[in-house]
């Protein structure tokens, strides 16, 4: 596509929005930038854009019409029902996001393999990257994993990109066509934005909507919602399971990760050789194995590479062990189901730090698991009353409320005994107290280092 002189409005000037502007500016597009933050709040972005001659608007924009814009590019965090995106949709101006834009910008020799799902996306995407790179394939990872896709495709002429695709990003695709994609699981999340579970499922299913019979979608057999999407897929379906033997696909049998294609079963690796904790991570591993095989990585390379993968930051990250107490940063546990998986991965008594901004789901199932597995619960943030109410309904009373993160970590340190685990797994978004779960996790790690040094 020829981008020169295309009149493009970029909405949202965080990481992905600025990367989109960089890529489009190089191609000669006529850009306008908008963010609902004030110009003072985005002083750095404003300075950069003004130096390039790109007009920047905050709060209000001139009228949105076809005389002004040919295209609107929206950042993933911007809802589609707010100004000026809503106005663009109403007057028929195309609206796309980071995923679609990067797909249109990429070189023909670059393939984008996409991972979506409610939980486990980042770990699976990072593991897929590890397996691709272990095979000597030029590869990168981007999207919801934290690196803007536009910045990757702008500097890549060939190879593969492991894409972590959120429901927000999938909401705005048009032509995005991954030759290999996967759906890990679908549980209630982001209902504050998608409004209904049906809309959320539809957003996830969009990942395979442009595939054809030559492509492959990898689906979780153990998730009923995901399994039922197989009938809608226009591509070949491969299942994975961490619980049963499959007729075809990647699965766990007698504590051995196995692959079965064309009626032949190939053992890959004993589960005991993996460095990742928990049944949920086993789900991520078998999914990544299926995707890597579909991308052309040999079983021998997969077998050799799996034990070397340590996991990712902010997902069951072991921060420190002091006086017999293990401190784990699971700040990426931003919904109840993710925190449930973290709790189920641990056998030790748990002091759980939770709370933040709720995203529309129920805390009922989490409360049941807290009752069975948590020794002490420390709550903070906007959702603490909701979580407190849910766990008290199930008879759990070891609840402590605090106002900030330093207080939470200091209290957890005081409550913990040798053999315990202090686990940060908030079950909520970070946005009431932090710009991102990464900053929340970074502060937790720093506070843990401080209290363990003082002790």
C-alpha positions in Angstrom: 0.0 0.0 0.0 1.2 3.5 -0.8 1.0 5.5 2.4 2.4 8.8 1.0 0.0 11.7 1.6 -2.6 9.5 3.3 -4.4 11.6 5.9 -4.2 9.5 9.1 -5.4 10.3 12.6 -3.5 8.4 15.3 -5.5 8.1 18.5 -3.6 7.3 21.7 0.0 8.4 22.1 1.5 5.7 24.3 3.9 3.0 23.1 2.0 1.6 20.2 0.6 4.9 19.0 4.1 6.5 18.9 5.5 3.5 17.1 2.6 3.8 14.5 3.5 7.4 14.0 7.2 6.6 13.5 6.4 4.0 10.8 3.8 6.1 9.0 5.9 9.3 9.1 8.7 7.5 7.4 6.3 6.5 4.6 5.2 10.1 4.0 1.7 9.9 5.6 0.1 13.2 6.6 -0.4 12.6 10.3 -2.5 14.1 13.1 -2.1 12.9 16.7 -4.7 12.9 19.5 -4.8 11.8 23.1 -7.3 12.5 25.8 -4.5 13.4 28.2 -3.5 17.0 28.5 -0.5 18.4 26.5 1.3 18.8 29.9 0.8 15.2 30.7 2.3 14.1 27.4 4.9 16.8 27.1 7.6 14.4 25.8 5.4 13.0 23.0 4.2 16.5 22.2 7.7 17.8 21.8 8.7 14.9 19.5 5.7 15.3 17.3 5.9 19.1 17.1 9.5 18.7 15.9 8.3 16.6 13.0 5.5 19.1 12.2 2.8 16.7 13.3 -0.2 18.6 14.8 -1.1 17.3 18.3 -4.6 17.6 19.9 -5.7 17.0 23.4 -9.3 16.9 24.8 -11.0 18.1 21.6 -10.4 17.6 17.8 -11.6 19.4 14.7 -14.6 17.7 13.0 -14.0 14.0 12.0 -15.0 13.7 8.3 -13.8 12.4 5.0 -12.4 15.7 4.0 -10.0 15.6 7.0 -9.0 11.9 7.3 -8.6 8.8 5.2 -7.9 6.5 8.1 -7.9 6.3 11.9 -5.3 4.3 13.7 -6.3 3.5 17.3 -4.1 2.3 20.1 -5.3 -1.0 21.8 -6.2 0.7 25.1 -8.6 3.1 23.5 -12.2 1.9 23.5 -14.1 2.0 20.1 -17.1 3.8 21.6 -15.3 7.0 22.7 -14.6 10.2 20.7 -13.1 10.6 18.2 -13.2 6.9 17.3 -16.9 6.6 17.5 -17.4 9.6 15.2 -15.0 8.1 12.6 -17.0 4.8 12.6 -20.3 6.7 12.3 -19.2 8.6 9.2 -17.5 5.5 7.6 -13.8 6.4 8.0 -11.9 3.1 8.3 -10.6 2.4 11.9 -7.8 0.0 12.4 -5.4 -0.8 15.3 -1.8 -1.8 15.9 -2.2 -5.4 14.7 -3.8 -4.5 11.4 -1.5 -1.6 10.7 1.6 -3.7 11.4 0.3 -6.5 9.1 -0.2 -4.0 6.3 3.3 -2.5 6.9 5.3 -5.7 7.1 7.5 -7.1 4.4 6.0 -10.0 2.3 8.7 -12.3 3.7 7.7 -11.7 7.3 5.2 -14.1 8.8 3.1 -13.2 11.9 2.0 -16.1 14.1 -0.6 -15.0 16.7 -1.4 -16.2 20.2 -4.6 -15.1 22.0 -6.6 -16.2 25.0 -7.5 -14.8 28.4 -4.5 -16.2 30.3 -1.0 -17.4 29.4 -0.6 -15.3 26.2 2.7 -13.7 27.2 4.3 -16.9 28.4 3.2 -18.8 25.3 4.4 -16.0 23.0 7.8 -15.8 24.7 8.2 -19.5 24.6 7.3 -19.6 20.9 9.9 -17.0 20.2 12.5 -19.0 22.2 11.7 -22.1 20.1 11.9 -20.2 16.8 15.2 -18.6 17.7 16.5 -21.9 18.8 15.9 -23.2 15.3 17.9 -20.3 13.9 14.9 -18.6 12.4 15.1 -14.7 12.4 12.3 -14.0 14.9 10.9 -11.4 17.3 8.0 -11.0 19.6 5.6 -8.1 19.8 2.1 -6.9 20.4 0.5 -7.2 23.8 3.7 -8.7 25.1 5.1 -5.1 25.4 7.0 -4.3 22.2 5.0 -2.4 19.6 4.5 -4.4 16.4 5.0 -1.4 14.1 8.6 -0.9 15.5 9.3 -4.6 14.7 8.0 -4.8 11.2 9.6 -1.5 10.3 13.0 -3.1 10.9 12.5 -6.7 9.7 12.7 -7.8 6.1 12.2 -11.6 6.6 11.5 -14.1 9.4 8.7 -14.7 11.9 7.0 -12.6 14.6 5.4 -14.2 17.6 2.4 -11.9 18.2 0.6 -11.7 21.5 -2.9 -10.6 20.3 -5.3 -9.1 22.9 -9.0 -8.9 22.3 -8.6 -5.1 22.1 -6.2 -5.5 19.2 -8.3 -8.2 17.5 -11.4 -5.8 17.6 -9.9 -3.7 14.9 -8.4 -6.2 12.4 -9.6 -6.2 8.8 -7.1 -8.3 6.7 -4.8 -9.6 9.4 -4.0 -13.2 8.4 -1.7 -15.3 10.5 -0.7 -18.6 8.9 -0.5 -20.1 12.4 -2.5 -18.9 15.4 -3.7 -20.3 18.7 -6.4 -19.7 21.3 -5.3 -20.8 24.8 -8.5 -20.3 26.8 -11.5 -18.0 27.2 -12.8 -17.0 30.6 -14.6 -13.8 31.7 -12.3 -10.8 31.3 -12.4 -7.2 30.1 -16.2 -7.3 30.3 -16.1 -3.6 31.4 -15.1 -3.0 27.7 -16.7 -5.9 25.8 -19.9 -5.7 27.8 -20.9 -9.3 27.3 -19.2 -12.7 27.3 -20.5 -13.3 23.7 -18.8 -10.1 22.4 -15.5 -11.1 24.2 -15.6 -14.6 22.6 -16.3 -13.1 19.2 -13.2 -10.8 19.6 -11.0 -13.8 20.4 -12.4 -15.8 17.4 -11.4 -13.0 15.0 -7.8 -14.3 15.2 -8.6 -17.0 12.6 -11.3 -15.2 10.6 -9.0 -14.6 7.6 -7.3 -18.0 7.5 -7.9 -20.5 4.8 -7.5 -24.3 4.3 -3.7 -24.0 4.1 -3.4 -22.3 7.5 -3.5 -23.8 11.0 -5.3 -22.9 14.2 -4.2 -24.5 17.5 -7.0 -24.8 20.1 -7.2 -25.9 23.7 -9.2 -29.2 23.9 -9.8 -28.7 27.6 -11.6 -25.4 27.3 -15.2 -26.0 26.1 -15.6 -22.5 24.6 -12.3 -22.8 22.7 -13.0 -26.4 21.6 -16.4 -25.4 20.2 -14.8 -22.7 18.0 -13.2 -25.5 15.9 -16.4 -25.9 13.9 -16.1 -22.2 12.8 -12.5 -22.3 11.8 -11.9 -22.0 8.0 -8.4 -23.6 8.6 -7.0 -26.9 9.8 -7.5 -27.4 13.5 -4.9 -28.9 15.8 -5.8 -29.5 19.5 -3.6 -29.4 22.5 -4.2 -30.8 26.0 -2.4 -30.9 29.3 -4.9 -33.5 30.7 -5.5 -36.3 28.1 -4.2 -38.2 25.2 -5.4 -36.9 21.9 -6.0 -38.7 18.6 -3.9 -35.9 17.0 -2.1 -32.9 18.4 0.2 -32.2 21.3 -0.6 -33.5 24.8 0.7 -34.9 28.1 0.7 -38.7 28.6 2.2 -40.3 31.7 4.1 -37.0 32.5 5.6 -36.9 29.1 4.9 -34.2 26.5 4.0 -36.0 23.3 3.1 -35.1 19.7 0.9 -37.3 17.6 0.4 -36.7 13.8 -0.7 -39.2 11.2 -1.3 -41.8 13.8 2.3 -41.7 15.1 3.2 -40.6 18.6 6.5 -39.0 19.3 7.6 -38.4 22.9 9.2 -35.0 23.3 10.2 -34.3 26.9 9.4 -35.4 30.5 7.4 -32.7 32.3 9.9 -32.8 35.1 12.5 -31.2 32.8 10.5 -28.0 32.4 11.4 -25.0 34.5 7.9 -23.5 34.6 5.6 -24.1 37.6 2.0 -25.2 37.4 -0.6 -27.0 35.3 -1.5 -23.7 33.6 2.1 -23.4 32.3 2.0 -26.9 31.0 -1.0 -25.7 28.9 1.2 -22.9 27.6 4.0 -25.3 26.8 2.0 -27.8 24.7 0.4 -24.9 22.8 3.8 -23.4 22.0 5.1 -26.8 20.9 2.2 -27.2 18.5 2.7 -23.7 17.1 6.5 -24.2 16.7 6.0 -27.5 14.9 3.5 -25.9 12.6 6.1 -23.1 11.9 8.6 -25.8 10.8 10.7 -26.3 14.0 11.9 -29.9 14.3 11.0 -32.1 17.3 14.7 -32.4 18.1 15.2 -28.7 18.4 12.0 -28.3 20.5 13.2 -31.1 22.8 16.6 -29.5 23.3 15.2 -25.9 23.7 12.3 -26.4 26.2 14.4 -27.0 29.4 16.2 -23.7 28.8 13.1 -21.5 29.0 12.8 -19.8 32.4 9.5 -17.9 31.9 8.8 -14.2 31.8 9.0 -11.2 34.1 5.9 -10.5 36.2 4.4 -14.1 35.7 5.2 -16.4 38.6 8.6 -14.7 38.8 10.6 -15.8 41.8 12.0 -12.6 43.2 13.8 -13.7 46.4 14.0 -16.4 49.0 14.8 -15.2 52.6 14.6 -17.0 55.9 12.7 -19.8 54.2 10.1 -17.5 52.6 9.7 -17.4 48.8 8.5 -14.1 47.2 6.8 -14.4 43.9 5.8 -11.6 41.5 2.7 -12.5 39.5 1.7 -8.9 38.7 0.5 -10.1 35.3 -2.3 -11.9 37.1 -4.8 -9.3 36.2 -8.0 -11.3 36.4 -9.4 -13.8 38.9 -8.8 -16.9 36.7 -5.1 -16.0 36.3 -4.7 -15.7 40.0 -6.5 -19.0 40.6 -3.9 -20.7 38.3 -1.1 -19.1 40.3 -2.6 -20.3 43.6 -3.0 -23.8 42.2 0.6 -23.9 41.0 1.9 -23.6 44.6 1.9 -26.2 47.4 3.2 -24.1 50.2 1.1 -21.9 52.6 0.4 -18.6 50.7 0.2 -15.0 51.8 -1.6 -13.4 48.9 -1.5 -9.7 48.0 -4.4 -8.9 45.7 -6.6 -6.0 44.5 -6.6 -3.2 42.0 -9.2 -2.3 39.4 -11.8 -4.9 38.6 -12.5 -5.7 35.0 -16.1 -6.8 35.2 -15.7 -10.5 36.2 -16.8 -12.3 39.3 -14.5 -13.1 42.3 -16.6 -16.1 43.4 -14.4 -18.8 42.0 -11.3 -17.1 43.3 -12.9 -16.9 46.7 -13.4 -20.6 46.8 -9.7 -21.2 45.9 -8.6 -18.6 48.4 -10.5 -20.5 51.2 -8.6 -23.7 50.3 -5.1 -22.4 49.6 -4.4 -19.0 51.2 -3.1 -18.5 54.7 -3.4 -14.7 54.9 -5.0 -12.3 52.3 -3.8 -8.7 52.0 -6.1 -6.5 50.0 -5.7 -3.0 48.5 -7.0 -0.9 45.6 -10.4 -0.2 44.2 -11.7 -3.8 44.2 -10.7 -4.7 47.7 -14.2 -4.5 49.1 -15.5 -6.7 46.2 -12.8 -9.3 46.9 -13.3 -9.1 50.7 -17.0 -9.6 50.3 -16.5 -12.6 48.0 -14.1 -14.4 50.3 -16.1 -13.7 53.4 -19.1 -15.4 51.9 -17.0 -18.6 51.8 -16.0 -18.2 55.4 -12.5 -16.9 54.9 -11.6 -14.3 57.6 -7.8 -13.9 57.6 -8.1 -10.6 55.7 -5.9 -7.5 56.1 -6.6 -4.2 54.3 -3.8 -1.7 53.5 -3.7 1.6 51.6 -0.5 1.1 49.5 2.0 -1.3 48.1 4.8 -0.6 50.7 2.3 -1.4 53.5 1.2 -4.6 51.7 4.8 -5.9 51.3 5.9 -5.0 54.8 2.8 -6.7 56.3 3.3 -9.8 54.1 6.9 -10.0 55.3 5.8 -9.7 58.9 3.1 -12.4 58.6 5.3 -14.9 56.6 7.0 -17.8 58.3 9.6 -20.2 57.0 8.0 -22.4 54.3 5.5 -19.8 53.3 5.1 -18.1 49.9 4.4 -14.3 49.6 2.5 -14.1 46.3 1.6 -10.9 44.5 -1.2 -12.0 42.1 -3.7 -9.1 42.1 -6.6 -10.6 40.1 -7.2 -7.1 38.9 -5.8 -4.5 36.5 -3.2 -2.0 37.8 -4.8 1.2 36.5 -6.2 2.5 39.8 -2.6 2.8 41.2 -0.1 2.2 38.4 0.1 2.9 34.6 0.8 -0.8 34.0 1.2 -4.2 35.6 4.9 -4.0 34.8 5.3 -0.9 37.1 3.3 -2.6 39.8 5.5 -5.7 39.6 8.7 -3.7 39.5 7.7 -1.9 42.7 6.9 -5.2 44.4 10.3 -6.6 43.4 12.1 -3.5 44.8 10.1 -3.6 48.0 10.9 -7.3 48.5 14.6 -6.6 48.0 14.4 -3.8 50.5 12.6 -5.8 53.3 14.7 -8.9 52.8 17.9 -6.8 53.1 16.7 -5.2 56.3 15.7 -8.4 58.0 
